[in-house]
Amino acid sequence: MSERLKPGDPAPAFTLPDADGNEVSLADHKGRKVIVYFYPAALTPGCTKQACDFTDNLDLLAGAGYDVIGVSPDKPEKLAKFREQENLKVTLVGDPSKETLEAYGAFGEKKLYGKVVTGVIRSTVVVDEDGKVEHAFYNVKATGHVAKIIRDLGI
């Protein structure tokens, strides 16, 4: 089980391929706040709802100074299909090795339908302009999570 991040921790650096195969790094966003959200799999109902919620609120979040990056263990080809099918505007990156997921505490044991399984823990980490963790939310629900983040961040 990977360690969960806490406010004040340095956000782990990452460089991952996006839906087009281009590399996206956390360092590319230095000087801006970044909402990094971790989800189990593209093209599944809960993950689709969450990605659509982020897309629907992207202008509001960007206006408040936040960039949004969604991270899953999916390969770029699946992310591209997800983006096209759902008309998503958020940046989606793939972490098939799960190294970034583990570094953020978003991969490990979780309960799924009453059973303990190992997988992606739906999580969101808000990183400040200096690359430090501002908020870390773990075991979040796909539905209503974006609205909760907006409330919690006072946007």
N, C-alpha and C positions, 0 to 999 in steps of 0.2 A: 504494500500500500504506500503510495507516494504521500509526502508531507503536504498538508494544505497550507496555502499562503495566507498571510495575515497583513493587515494594513501596516505600511512602513517597510515591508520586505521589498528587496529589489525584484522587479518583474524579470523572470528568466528571458533571456534573449532568444529569438527564434528567427529562422528564415525558412519558409515553406512555399511550395508551389501553389499558385492560385488556379482557378478553373481554366485559365488559358495556358498554364504551365510556366507563367512568369513568377519569379521569386518575390515574395513579400516578406519584409523583415519588420519586426517591432521597431528597430532603430530608424526605419523610414519615417516613423511617426513622431520622432523626438520633437518636443515642443508643443505637442497636441495631446489631449487626453484620448485614451483608447479604451473602448469596451471590447474585451476579448471574450467571446463566448464559445463554450465547448459543448458539442452536441454529438449524440451517438452515430447517426447515419443520415445522409442525404436521402431524399425521396421517401421518407417515412412520415406518417401523419403528424406526430408531435413535433418533429424537427421542421417539417414544412410550416406548421403553424407559427413556430418560434421565428423562423427565418422571414416569413411574411410579415410578422409583427415588427421585426427590426426594420425591414424594408419600408413598411408603412410609416414608421417614425424616424426614418433616416434624416429627413430635412430638419426636423425638430432637434434631434441629437447633434447633427452637424452644426446647426445654428448656435447650439450651446457649447460648441468647441470639442465635440466627441467624434472620433472615427470609430467604425465598428468592423471587427474582423471575426468571422465565424470559423472555428477550427473543428474538423472531424477527422476520423481515420481514413476517409475516402480518398481515392485517387482523383487527379484533376479531371479525367474524362467524365466521371460520375458527377463531380461538382458542376461541370459545364452543363450537363443534362439537367441537373437540379435547377440551375440558374435560368436556363432557357424555359423549362417547363413551367416554372413558378414566377417568371419575370422578376427575379430577385435583383436588388441593387446593392446589397451588402457584399463586401469582399469575403469570399469563401476560400479557405486554404485547406490543403490536405496534409495529414500527418500519419501516413501509413505505418511508420516505425513506432508511433505513439510516444516518442521521446518528449515532445512538447507537452502532450497531454499529461504525461507523468510528472514533468517538471512543474506543472501548474497544479498538481494534486487532483487532476480531473480524470484519472484512470485508476481503477482499483476495484475493491469489493463493494458491491451495492446490492440492494434488495430489488428483485424484479419479480413481480407476481408472487411475493412471499418466499422466493428462493434467493439464496445468496449466490451471486454470479460475479465474475470479473468482467469489467467493461468500462465504457465511458460514463463518468459521473457528470450529469448535466450541470454545468457550472458557468459562472460569469465572473471575470476579474476586471475591475476598472483600474487602469494604469494612468498615473498622473503625467504631467508634462516632463517630469524628470526621470521617468522610468521606474517609479516606485508604485507599489500596490496601494491604491486608495480604498478600495472595497473588494472583498472576495465573498461571493455567494456560492454555496455548494448545495447539491441535491435540490436544485430549483425545479419548478414545474414549467413545462413548455407553455401552457396557457396562462396568460396574465402576467408572465414574468417581465416582459418589456415595460408594461404599465407600472409595475412595482419599482423597477429600476428608475424610471422617470420620476416617480414620487420620491424615492430614496435619495436621488441626486438633486432634488429640488428644481427640476426643469419645468 
